[in-house]
């Protein structure tokens, strides 16, 4: 349809350097299918702990709508947010017929307001943490101002590919968004060295020997790295460091 190539879009998303660049590529590609209303949101737990907005968005919706959304705290009555918070991770279709069946009047009202802002139909994909495939951290709505029947035809032809595209976008972006939240790098160079050697299977004595450090110094660096990464164990610290791009293994 209108030159849409899902495989080429996936390649371009993976190659993009930043989440904003990747989102522009995503929206331009989806526009070829008539998907002109795209929202990617992820939970920012640190912002929530500081009393700031707990959900961050990349979106094609208007600044006026997003200002209204935040000012009215509509994330509390957004049915898509509610679904993710309930750990429901199955993709689902959304349209005006579905809205009428929403049990909560507050969620139904918010959904209708979003419809008026342009989100009439959507493929909604809850998205999980790279650290835990069962823990949703956000979601993406690949939406449109198309009516139900026109949107249904798009989904029949491209639905599976679009769900894959959503996951590629998320997993390529979430690490960078976490980095942007936390600063470019959490760990010092020496802390990264210690964690990287740990990831490669060295014990602390071996790390000390490889780096020319005392074992107690290695222990200090690993303890600091674990605390900065919010990990309970060194194994968890290694996993988080890999996911966040703090370290790589050849």
C-alpha positions in Angstrom: 0.0 0.0 0.0 1.5 3.3 -1.1 5.0 1.8 -1.1 5.0 0.5 2.4 7.8 -2.0 3.0 7.8 -3.4 6.6 11.2 -5.1 6.3 12.9 -1.9 5.1 11.3 0.0 7.9 12.5 -2.4 10.5 16.1 -2.1 9.0 15.9 1.7 9.1 14.6 1.7 12.7 17.4 -0.5 13.9 20.0 1.7 12.1 18.7 5.0 13.5 21.0 6.8 16.0 18.5 8.4 18.4 14.9 7.8 19.6 13.7 11.0 18.0 15.3 10.2 14.7 13.9 6.6 15.0 10.4 8.0 15.8 10.5 10.2 12.7 11.4 7.2 10.6 8.6 5.2 12.2 5.9 7.9 11.7 7.0 8.5 8.1 6.8 4.8 7.3 3.5 4.3 9.0 1.9 7.3 7.2 2.1 5.3 4.0 -0.6 3.0 5.6 -2.7 5.9 6.8 -1.4 5.5 10.4 -1.1 9.1 11.2 -1.5 9.1 15.0 1.4 7.4 16.8 2.1 7.4 20.5 5.0 5.8 22.3 4.9 6.0 26.0 7.1 4.6 28.7 7.0 4.7 32.5 9.7 6.8 34.1 9.8 5.5 37.6 12.5 8.0 38.7 10.3 10.9 37.6 7.4 9.4 39.5 9.5 9.1 42.6 10.3 12.8 42.3 6.7 13.8 41.9 7.1 14.5 38.2 5.2 13.2 35.2 5.4 9.3 35.4 4.9 8.7 31.7 7.0 10.1 28.9 5.8 10.2 25.3 7.0 10.5 21.8 3.9 11.4 19.9 2.4 12.8 16.7 -0.5 14.3 18.7 -0.7 18.0 19.1 1.1 20.0 21.8 -2.3 21.3 22.9 -3.6 17.8 23.4 -0.5 16.7 25.3 -0.6 19.8 27.5 -4.2 19.0 28.3 -3.4 15.3 28.9 -0.7 16.2 31.4 -2.6 19.0 33.1 -5.6 16.8 33.6 -3.5 13.8 34.7 -5.3 11.8 32.1 -2.7 9.0 32.5 -4.8 8.0 35.5 -7.9 7.3 33.3 -6.1 6.4 30.1 -7.3 2.8 29.3 -4.1 2.0 27.5 -2.0 3.0 30.5 -4.4 1.0 32.8 -3.9 -2.1 30.6 -0.2 -1.9 30.8 -0.2 -1.3 34.5 -2.3 -4.4 34.9 0.6 -6.4 33.2 -1.5 -7.2 30.2 1.1 -7.6 27.4 -1.0 -9.0 24.5 -1.4 -6.6 21.5 -5.0 -5.5 20.9 -7.1 -3.5 18.4 -8.8 -0.3 19.5 -11.6 1.6 17.8 -14.8 3.5 18.6 -16.8 0.3 19.0 -14.4 -1.0 21.7 -14.6 2.4 23.5 -18.3 2.0 23.9 -17.7 -1.2 25.8 -15.2 0.2 28.2 -16.7 -0.4 31.7 -15.1 2.6 33.5 -16.8 5.9 32.7 -13.6 7.8 33.3 -11.6 5.7 30.9 -14.4 5.8 28.4 -14.5 9.6 28.6 -10.7 9.9 28.2 -10.8 7.5 25.2 -13.5 9.6 23.5 -11.5 12.7 24.0 -8.5 11.1 22.4 -10.8 10.1 19.5 -11.7 13.7 19.0 -8.0 14.5 19.0 -7.5 12.1 16.1 -7.0 8.6 17.6 -10.0 6.8 16.1 -8.5 3.4 15.5 -5.2 1.8 16.7 -3.1 -1.3 17.1 -2.0 -1.1 20.7 1.1 -3.0 21.7 2.2 -3.2 25.4 5.9 -3.3 25.7 8.1 -5.0 28.3 11.4 -4.3 29.9 14.5 -5.7 28.3 15.4 -6.9 31.8 12.1 -8.8 32.3 9.9 -10.0 29.4 6.9 -10.2 31.8 7.2 -6.6 33.2 5.5 -4.0 31.0 7.3 -0.6 30.9 5.2 1.2 28.3 3.3 0.8 25.1 2.8 2.1 21.6 -0.4 2.9 19.8 0.0 2.7 16.0 -3.1 4.8 15.4 -5.1 6.5 12.7 -7.9 8.9 11.9 -9.2 6.1 9.6 -12.6 4.7 10.3 -13.0 1.2 11.6 -13.5 -0.7 8.3 -10.6 1.0 6.6 -8.3 0.4 9.6 -9.4 -3.2 9.8 -8.3 -3.8 6.2 -4.8 -2.4 7.0 -4.6 -4.7 10.0 -5.6 -7.8 8.1 -2.7 -7.2 5.6 -0.1 -5.7 7.9 -1.0 -6.4 11.5 1.7 -9.0 12.3 4.4 -6.9 10.7 3.3 -3.8 12.6 3.5 -5.6 15.9 7.1 -6.6 15.1 7.9 -3.0 14.1 6.6 -1.8 17.5 8.9 -4.1 19.3 11.9 -3.2 17.2 11.3 0.5 17.8 10.9 0.0 21.6 13.9 -2.3 22.2 16.1 0.0 20.1 14.9 3.1 21.9 14.3 2.3 25.6 18.0 1.9 26.5 18.8 5.3 24.9 15.8 6.9 26.7 17.0 5.5 30.0 20.4 6.9 29.2 18.9 10.3 28.5 17.2 10.2 31.8 20.2 9.1 33.8 23.0 11.0 31.9 25.2 9.6 29.1 26.9 7.1 31.4 26.2 5.9 34.9 29.5 4.2 35.6 33.0 5.5 35.6 35.5 4.0 33.2 37.1 1.8 35.9 33.7 0.6 37.1 32.8 -0.4 33.6 36.1 -2.3 33.2 35.4 -4.3 36.4 31.8 -5.1 35.4 32.9 -6.0 31.8 35.5 -8.5 33.1 32.9 -9.9 35.5 30.5 -10.4 32.5 33.3 -12.2 30.7 33.6 -14.7 33.5 36.5 -13.5 35.5 36.4 -13.7 39.3 37.4 -10.7 41.4 41.0 -11.9 41.9 41.3 -12.3 38.1 39.9 -8.8 37.5 42.4 -7.3 40.0 45.2 -9.0 38.2 44.0 -8.0 34.7 43.7 -4.3 35.8 46.7 -4.2 38.1 44.5 -3.3 41.1 44.1 -4.6 44.6 41.2 -7.0 45.1 39.7 -4.6 47.7 39.7 -1.8 45.0 37.9 -4.1 42.6 35.3 -4.9 45.3 34.8 -1.2 45.8 34.3 -0.5 42.1 31.8 -3.4 41.7 29.9 -2.3 44.8 29.7 1.2 43.4 28.5 -0.1 40.0 25.9 -2.3 41.6 24.5 0.6 43.6 24.4 3.0 40.6 22.6 0.4 38.5 20.1 -0.3 41.2 21.0 -4.0 41.3 20.6 -6.3 44.2 23.4 -8.7 43.1 26.4 -8.6 40.8 24.7 -10.8 38.3 21.9 -8.4 38.1 24.4 -5.5 37.8 26.0 -7.3 34.8 22.6 -7.8 33.2 21.6 -4.2 33.6 24.9 -2.9 32.4 24.5 -4.9 29.2 21.0 -3.8 28.6 21.8 -0.2 29.2 24.8 -0.3 27.0 27.3 0.4 29.8 29.3 -2.6 28.7 29.6 -4.8 25.7 31.0 -8.3 25.3 33.0 -9.2 22.1 
